[in-house]
């Protein structure tokens, strides 16, 4: 339906680039991977929307009938790891029939589960209807793998939505409603028009205004639907609000609003067999973008500010901006007058460890925006203030506490902050945000639900360990280095592990470590000799001390450390 690079729905190619498809193999119809994906499903028997991505383990197709295969965007099978015979490269390419196959019935598998036969059957059908067949290795529970694919789809959907909103808003700022109508009409390949609330035609392509005979009924239906949506949003803290679309005759209509007032309509012609939800997915952001033109003072209005925040979010995520957009954004936030830009990743947790929604920070302090559940705070920095980043972060912590104080449980909120290295220009924001988010993640691994402020530059070797924290070799390393001491302490109720921690923290200085432990230096020396004997190492070796320090770092990052 939508052919632009700013399409709302993710493409199969985009999903194949995600971590969920890291081990995927496309077995056929590779030329179709630019197709849009409308949803991810696992149920073989339920009706599905055109463009659905069907994901299930190969055993699930045992004797099942699958209708309308040709309407899928792709079929993803999760193959078992236990059967080495399944090698997609050996699958033979079938001959495409003259007529597309409308349904698939996989023969019941033999008691020994002939996976290869099932895969070949799926491959033949997918080749006949020119639908990609994708093989995923079964690393883990199939339901979990399906969820990972679904989450990858939702993440890409959210990212595409943000990009689309930003693109259309910028288009309105640059080219007005005419440019918006031209672009959206081309994407939909449908006639399009924008009218005021009084049905005065503002812009159109191949389409006139709403017929007089339909104007009253359309206005009433849109008003009732909007009131219902607003009421539902109020009852759910606004979370369920979404711009509604209505079918009026041969038109699909979305309201253009300022606050709670309907100020106009954007309409697209639809055909009887059109997927109206796919059209609505583009009309909604177009209606949002059109608000800018309807606002009398768009340079200071709320929609212009929303556009700049979306542009800032794009920069934080590493997207490039047009020179005019970047200049406008830097002037809007004062980046052009700053000596640098500080970027923080923050969260505020309640007593149960659940995050609060963070918004409403005064822009006199900094700009706050949400990215994938994390609050990103950008603060223009002026060197003559004389403040360090630590002082700014402490001010931010107080501001965030004040922000959530009035919410249920907000009085006891624990604020966690990660700080990136200072960005010199707006072009460096993505690197600084990546560092800030990494500092926040590492800090939350070490301190769980406690408060902290951690800078990326303070992570040290943890910056490297974070990159491989899920690698099983790290756990084995800790087991070899520390576990013998932990077992000894547990059996003999000794304190070798905490003593070693303090000794390492004091730079392997026997006297200062003994003072910190409130024991005699000879007692500590005896414990170190015990440690050396248990681990069979030279406790005075620099390499041994480095290994022990790294092992404790890993333990802390995995949340298994003590003595924090």
N, C-alpha and C positions, 0 to 999 in steps of 0.2 A: 504494500500500500504506500508506504513512505519511502522515497528513493534517495533522499538527501543524506549526506554524511552526518547530519544532525538528527537523524531518525531517533525516535523515542525508544523503540524496542531494540534490545541488543541483537546483534547478529551472531550467527554461529561462529564466525571467525573470531569475534571478540571473546566469546566464551572459551574457545579453544586456547586462547592466550592466558587464561586464568590458571591458578594453582590447582583447582579441582580437576583440570584436564591435562595436568603435567605429563601423565603417562598414556594419554589417549592416542589411538591410531584410527585414522579415517580409512575405512576399507573400500568405500566406493563413493561416487558422485562428489569428488573433491571440488568440482567446479560450482557446487551449490552451497558452499559454506558461507557465502555472503547473505544467505537468506535470513530474514528477521525471525526471531524466536518470540512467540507471544506468551508462553508459559512453560513451566516444567511440570510434568505429570509422571506418575508411576503406575496408576491404575489402568490395566489393559482393557477393562470392560466398560468403563464409563465413557460417555461422549466427550470429545475434546474439541477445543477451539483450533481453527486452522493456524498452522505455524507452531503447534505445540512441540516440545522436545520430550520424547518418551524415554524414560530411564528406568531400567529394571534389570535384575539378574537374569541370566540366560535361561535358568531353570523355570522362571515364571512363564515363559512362552510355551511350556510343555502342554501340547494339546489345546492351546487357547486360540480363539478366533479374534483377529485384530482387523477391524474395518478401516477403510479410508486411509491406508498407509500413505498414499500420495499427498495427503494434506499435512503430514508432519513436516516440521523443519528438519528433523533428523531423528534417528532411532539410536539410542545408546544402550549397549548391552554390557553388563558387568560379568566378566568371565571369571571362573574360579582359578585360583593359583595352583591348585593341587593337580590339575590335568595338564601336563606338558604338551599334550597333543594339540592344544589350541594355539596355533600360530597364525595370525591373520594373514601373513604374507603368503601362506600356502593356499589360501582360499581361491578357488577357480572363478573366473569371471563368467557369469551366465550370459545368454543371449537375450537382448531386450526384445520383448514381444511387441506385436503390432498394436495391441490394446493394453492400457495400463491395468494393473491388477488392483481390484477394488478392496480385496480383503486377503488376509493371510491366515492360514491354519497350519501351525507347526505340528508335524506328526508327534504323537506321544512318544516320549523318549524311552529307550530300552531300560530295563532295570539297572543296567550298569551306567546309565546316564551318558548317552552319546552326545557330548557337547559339540563335537566337531560337526555332526550332522545337523544339529539345531542351528549352528552358526552359518553353515552353508545354505540352509533353507532361508534364513533371514537375509543373507547376502543376495540370493537370487531375486527375492521379491523387491528389495531396495534398489537393485540395479534396474529392474523392470520399470519401476515408477520414478527412477532417478532421484531417490532420496538418500542422503548420506547415512551410512551405517558406521557407527563409531564404537570401538572396543575400548573398555576401561578395565584394567586389572583390578581384581578384588582385594585390594589392600584394606582389610577391615570389614565391618558389617555392611551389607549391601544397602540397608536403610540409611546408614550414616553417609555412605557415598552419595546416595540420591539426595540427601539433605545438603551435602557440600555443593553438589551441582546446582541445587535450587538456590542456595545462598549466593553462589557465584552469579547466577542470573539476576537476583535481586540487587546485588551490589552494582552490577553493570547497568541495570535499569535505573538505579538512583543516579549513577554517574552520568548516564545519557540524558536523564531528565534535567540535571543541573546544567549540563552543556547546552541543551536545547533552550532552556529558559533564558540563559545568559545571551545566547546568540540572537534569539528573537527580540529580547529587550534592547540589545545594542542596535539591532536592525531598525527598530522604531525610533530610537534616538537619532540615528544617522539618516534614515530615509522616510520616516513617518509611516502613517498607516498604509500608504500606497506600496511602499517597499515590503511591509509585512504581508499584505494581501498577495502580492506577486509571488513571494517566496512560499507561503503556505499553500497557495493554490497549485503551484508547480509541484510541491512535495506530494500533495494529495492527488494531483491530476484530476481535480474537481473544481467547478466554479465556486467562488467565494465572495462574500460581501461583509462589510462592517457598517452598522447603522447606529445612530444615536437612540436613546430611550424613546424619542419622539418619532423614530423610524425615518430620520433624515439620513440619506445615504452618504457615508463619509468616504468610502473607498470600495472598489469592487473589481472583479475580473470575471467576465463572461456571465454576469449575474446581476439581476435587478434587485430592487428593494422588496421587502415583504409585502405581498398583496394586501390591499386594504381590508379585504374580507377575513384575513387571518390575523391582523394586527392585534385586535382586542383579545382574542382567545390565547394568542401566543404570549402576550404580556401578562395575562392572568396566570397562565400555567407556569411561566418562568418565575413570577413573583411567589406563587405558592411553594414551588420547589425550593427556591432560595431560602424562604422563611423556615421551611422544614429542615434544611441543611444547617442553617444557623442555630436553630434550636437544638438540634442533635449535637452540634459542636459545643454549645454552651454547657450541655449536660455531661460532656466528656472532655472538658478543658480544652476544647477546640481541636482535639486530635483527629476527629472524624470529618473535619471540613474538607470538602473538595468541590471545585467548581462543577456544578451539574450541567448535563447536556440533555436536551429534549428533542424528540422527533416531532416536527410540525410539518405535516404534509410531506413534501419531498425534501425538506430541509432538516439538517441537524444543527441545533442552535445552542450556543453557550453564552451566558450573560457576561457583560463587562461591568465590573463593579469598582466603586471607590468607597471603602469602608463597607457599610451595609446597604449602600444605595446602588441600584441598577442604573447605569448611565449609558448602556448601549448593548448591542448584540453582535456576535460574529456567527455567520451562518455558512454552511457548506451544503451544496446539493449532494444527495445520496441516491444510489440506485437500489433496487429491491434486494439484490444479493450482496450488498456491501457489508463489510464488517464494521458496524457503526462504532464499536468500542475502539477500534484502531484509529478511526477518524477523530473520535473524541479525545484520544490521547494526544493529538496534535492541536485540536481546537482549544483545549484547556490552557496550555502555556501561551498560545497565541492570544487568548482573552486576557491573560495576565499582562502580556507585553503591551497590548492595546491600551491598558490603563494609563500608561505613561503619557500617551497623546491626549487622553481625556483629562489629565490633570493640568490645571491652569499654569502652575509654576513647576515644570518638571525638573528644573535644575536644583530645587530645594525640596521637592516633594518626596513622600515616602517611597514611591516606586523607583525614583532615581537612586535613592539610598540603597534600596534592595538590589538594584542592578550593580552598584559598585561593590556591594558585599559579595555578590555572586562572582564578580570579576576577581575579587581578592581571594575567594575560595579557589578559583581556577589557578591563580598564581601559586597558592600554597600546595596545590596538588600537582604542580609542575607543568601546567598548560601555558602556552605562549599566547600573548595578547597582541592585537594590532597596536601600532604606535600611538594612534589617537586614543584608544581605550586606556592604554597604560598611562599616558600623560594625564588624562582626565582623572583616573583613579589616584595617581600620586598627588595631584592638586587637591582632590576631595579629602584625602586623609592626611595631608601635610607631609607626605614622605619626601617631597622635593625640598622641604626646608629642614629636614632632620639630618643629623650627622650619622645616623645608622638606624636600624630597625630591630627591636627585640621581639622574639617570637617564643611564646609559651604554649605548652599543651597542658591542660588542667582538667581536673575532675573534683567533684565534691561528693562525698559518700555519707549516707545516713548510717544509723547504728547497725543496720543489717548489711552494710556493705554495698547497698544499691546506689547508683549515681543520681544526683539531682539534675534536672534540666537547667543549664546555665545560659541565661540570656538577659538582656537589659543592662549590661554594663555601660556606664556613662562613657560616651565617646571622648570626653575630655581626658579620660585615663588611657583608653585603648579601644581597639575594635575586636569584638568577640564574635565568632562564628562557629557553627557546629560542623564537624567533618567526621562522618562515620562513628558517631557516638562520643567523640572527644571534642572538648571545647578548645578551639585555637584562639589565642589572644595575641594580637599584634599591637605593639606599642612603639610609636615613633620616639627615637631617643635623641636628646639634645645634650651634647657633652658639657655645656656650661652649667647644667643642673648639678654636676658633680656626683651623681648617684651611680652606684655600681648596679650590675644586673641583679645581685642578691637583694639589694635594697628595693629595687623595683618589684621583684618577685614577692617580697614580704608585703609590700603595699597591695599587690594583686591578691595575695592570700586574704588580707583583711577585706578587700572589696568583694571578693567572692563569698566570704562568710556573711557579709552584710546582705549580699544578693539573695541568699537562701534562708536567711534568718527567719523570715516570716512564713516559710513553708513548713508543713508538718515534719517534725524531727530536724528542722534546719538549724536549730540552736546548737545542736551537738555535732554539726557536720564536720567531717575530716577532709581538709583540702589537700590535694596532692598536685604538685606542679613540676613539670619537666621544662627545662630551658635549653633552647638551641644557642649556638654561637651567634653573635650579632651579625645580621645581614647588612652589608654595605649599601645595597640598592634593592629595589623591589624585585629585580631579577634573581636575587639570592634567597628569596623567601622560601622557596620549595626546599632547599637544602637545610635552612634553619628550622623549618617546621618538621622535617624528617628527623633531625637531631633531637628536637624538643620531644617529639612523640616517643622516640627510642628511650630518652631519659625517663619519661613518664612510665613506660612499660617496665623498664628495668627496676625503677624505684618501687613500683607496685608489686613486682615479684619479690623484692627484698623486704618491703615493709608492709605488704598486704593492705590492711585497712587503717594503717597509721598515717599521720600527716608527715609530709616531707617536701622539701624543695631540693631538686637535684639538677645540676647543670650537665650538659653533654660533655663538656670539657673535664668534668670531675669523675667521669665513669672509668677512665683508665682502661685497664685490660677488659673490663666488663663490656666495652664497646665491641670487642672481638668475640667474646664468649657469647654475647647476645645473638650473633649471626649464626651460631651453631648450637644454640641451647637445646634443641630437640634431638641432637645427634646422640645415639646411645653410647658412643665412646666417652662422652663427658661423665655419664653416670658410672661407667666402668672405671674411669680414672679416679673418681672420688672413692669408689669402693676399695680400690687398691691402696690409695694413699691414706685415707682417714678411717675407714670402717674397722680395721683391726684395733685402733685406739678406742673407738666408740664401743666395740664389743668388750674390751678390757674394762673400760669405765663402768659399763652396765653390770659386769660380773663381779667386780671387786669394789664397786661404789667409790671409785677413785675420781680424780679431777684432772686427768691428763689432757683431754681435749680443750676445756676452757683455759687451762694453763698455757697450752701451746698457742691458742688464739691470742692471748694477751702478750705472750713473748714475741709473736710475729708482729702484732700491732705496735709494740714498742721498739721495732727495728732490730730485734734479736739482741737487745741490750739487757743483760742479766740483772743488773742492779735496778734499773727503772721498772722492769717487768715484775721483779720481786716486790717492789714498793706498791705497784698497782694491784698486786694480788694479796698484799698484806701478809706476806710470808718471808721467811729468811731466804737469802740468796742461795744458801747451801741446800735448802729444801727444794727450791726451784731447779737447781742444778741436778739434784737426784732425780726429779721428775723427768727432766730432759734426757737423762741417761736411760731411764725406763723407756721413754718414747723411742729413743734410738735403738734399744734392744728389741722392742716389740716390732718396729717397722724394719729393723735390720738395715739402718741407714746411718750415715755420718751426719749427726744433727748440726754440725758446724759448717757443713758444705753449703755454699751459696746456691747451688742447683737444687739441693734437697729443700732448702728454705723456700725457694721460688715455687717448687712443686706444691709444697704445703700451702703456701699463700693462694695459689691458683685454685687448689682443691676447695679451700674455704670460700673463695669467691663464688665458685660454682654452686656450693651448698647454699650460700645466701641467695643466689639468683633463683635457685629451684625452690626456695622457701623452706629448706630443711636446716638452715643454719641456726645457731644459738648465739646468744651474747650480743644481739643487736642493740 
